[in-house]
Amino acid sequence: MHFAGTHKRNSVTQRRSSQRGEGKFRAIVFTFVIVVGVFLAFKLVPPYAAEYQLQDKMQEMARFGIVNHYSEEQIRDNMFKVVQDLDIQGVKREDIKVAVTQSLVKVSLDYTVPVDLLVYNTELHFSPSSENKSIM
């Protein structure tokens, strides 16, 4: 009987140590997933945030452009300054499309942002635009 009790204790000890191993593995996987998530957020959120701010400025420029009778060049210059302030790389002044008439201001831009994800390189494509019509 003494022998059987020892066997029972050994199997309980082995089960506990295998459960500890499972816990360590889960912790490592969880940590890895969190680190990858933070890395992806660090790489992907800034271009989307910049595009959101650029879209907002385009809407503002289209609104004020029609009220203040800005020329195409004034709007293009102002938008290019915004692009530079937001540190959006690869956009040339000529890439900003502006159309101004007596009753309409339209601003648009197509650009891509390269993203290096260490094991994979990709490009994010953005096409912000805004249009405002005069109420008169």
Salt bridges, closest charged atoms under 4 A:
GLU60 OE1 - LYS57 NZ 3.93
GLU73 OE2 - ARG76 NH1 2.82
GLU73 OE1 - ARG93 NH2 2.39
ASP77 OD1 - ARG93 NH2 2.64
ASP85 OD2 - LYS81 NZ 3.16
GLU131 OE1 - LYS106 NZ 3.81
